Amino acid sequence: MLTRRLFATSTALAAFIPATKAAAKSAKQIFAANPNATPKPPYSPAVGFGDLLFVSGKASYNAPDPKDIRSCVRYAFDQVEAELKNAGSSIDNVLKVQVFLRNMDDYAAMNEIFSERFPKDPPARTTIAAIIPRESLVEIDVIASR
């Protein structure tokens, strides 16, 4: 009788553990590579849900050379990669990229850096001309798998 109860308990527990993992994976998770950022933005830097990770736009106003598009694109991608890594993902898992350019004349230079970051099997991408806050030349957001 005791053996039967132990077996029933362990079987129930074994069934519960995968269900708990699945429930946790389907819950919304918030990630921040720099949780002490000041000022604190009114949005989440990255949000995980299920197998997907949504990284908020990373702008270039703090780039080493904020007037050089190549420096700005590299910087924005570095910030994206930091969020991906913090959330347990990587640039290799990026499925979709949205690039917002202040000036569409920078399209070819942005493509050059984009090709460096995604040399093989690049993700889907949308590129849009936009007015970007803080005089940034570029802002990039991504959707990735985890």
Secondary structure as the mmCIF struct_conf table of DSSP 4:
data_model
#
loop_
_struct_conf.conf_type_id
_struct_conf.id
_struct_conf.beg_label_comp_id
_struct_conf.beg_label_asym_id
_struct_conf.beg_label_seq_id
_struct_conf.end_label_comp_id
_struct_conf.end_label_asym_id
_struct_conf.end_label_seq_id
HELX_RH_AL_P HELX_RH_AL_P1 LEU A 2 SER A 26
BEND BEND1 ALA A 27 ALA A 27
STRN STRN1 GLN A 29 PHE A 31
BEND BEND2 ALA A 33 ASN A 34
TURN_TY1_P TURN_TY1_P1 PRO A 35 ASN A 36
BEND BEND3 THR A 38 PRO A 39
HELX_LH_PP_P HELX_LH_PP_P1 LYS A 40 PRO A 41
BEND BEND4 PRO A 42 TYR A 43
BEND BEND5 PRO A 45 PRO A 45
STRN STRN2 ALA A 46 PHE A 49
TURN_TY1_P TURN_TY1_P2 GLY A 50 ASP A 51
STRN STRN3 LEU A 52 ALA A 59
TURN_TY1_P TURN_TY1_P3 TYR A 61 ASN A 62
BEND BEND6 ALA A 63 ASP A 65
TURN_TY1_P TURN_TY1_P4 PRO A 66 LYS A 67
HELX_RH_AL_P HELX_RH_AL_P2 ILE A 69 ASN A 86
TURN_TY1_P TURN_TY1_P5 ALA A 87 GLY A 88
HELX_RH_3T_P HELX_RH_3T_P1 ILE A 91 ASN A 93
STRN STRN4 VAL A 94 LEU A 101
BEND BEND7 ARG A 102 ARG A 102
HELX_RH_3T_P HELX_RH_3T_P2 MET A 104 ASP A 106
HELX_RH_AL_P HELX_RH_AL_P3 TYR A 107 ARG A 117
BEND BEND8 LYS A 120 ASP A 121
HELX_LH_PP_P HELX_LH_PP_P2 PRO A 122 PRO A 123
STRN STRN5 ALA A 124 ALA A 129
HELX_RH_3T_P HELX_RH_3T_P3 PRO A 133 GLU A 135
BEND BEND9 LEU A 137 LEU A 137
STRN STRN6 VAL A 138 SER A 145
#
